[in-house]
């Protein structure tokens, strides 16, 4: 499943899209997010792609959301395998 990652480093900032992760379950998605994005966040949020409800457009439509890099598995040091 794909998870969209949003985060901010202080509450005065809006949540911003930080990337996309592929994981088989929520626990793995959390581990991958922590490994890839590290700490220093006041909020780091995972949104399962199927839970997104498009108001206008869609990610697959022409002119829709652009494709983003997908992070695959990482080792304990945060290096992509």
N, C-alpha and C positions, 0 to 999 in steps of 0.2 A: 504494500500500500504506500502511496505517496503522502507525505506530510509536509505542509508548508510551515516554515519557521519564521516567526516574528519576534522581535526583541527590541529592548531599549535599555540604555545604561543609566538613565535618570528619569524620574517620574515627569519632569517637565517636557520630555520628548514624547512624540507619538510613537506607538508601536510601528515598526517598519519591517517590511519583508526582508529577510536575511538569506533565504535560500530554500531549497527543497531537499528532503531526505527520502530515501526508499528504505522501508523496514517491514519486516513480517508482522510485527506487533508493536504496541505502544511502548512497552519496556525497552525494546531494542531501539526504537525511535528516540527515546529519552537518552539512552547511552550514546547513540550516534551524535545527537545534538550537543551533549556535553563535551564529547571528544572533539567535534569539529569547531564549535563556537567558543569553547572554554568558559571561564567564569567572568565576573565583572558586570553581569547583567542584574538589573533590578527585576526584570521580567524577560523570560524566554518562553515563548508559547508555541506549541505544536498544534496545527489544525489538520486533521485528516481531510484529504482532498474531497472525499465523498460528502463531507459535512458542509462544504461550501455551497451556498445558495446564491446563484447569480441573479442579480437584479436586471442588468443590461448586459447583453453579449454573453460570451462563454469563452473558456480558454482555448477551444479548438476552432472557433469561428475565424474567418479571415478578418484581420484587424483586431482580434481578441487579445487576451493576455499573451505576452511573449513567452517563449520557452525559457526556462531557467536551468542552471546547472544542477544536476542531481548528484548528491554525494552518495557514494557506495560505502561498503564496509571500510572501517578504519581499524588500525591496530591500537594498542594501549597508549601509544605516543601521539595519536591523532593523525597518523599518516594513512592516506588512502591506500587500500590494498589493490 
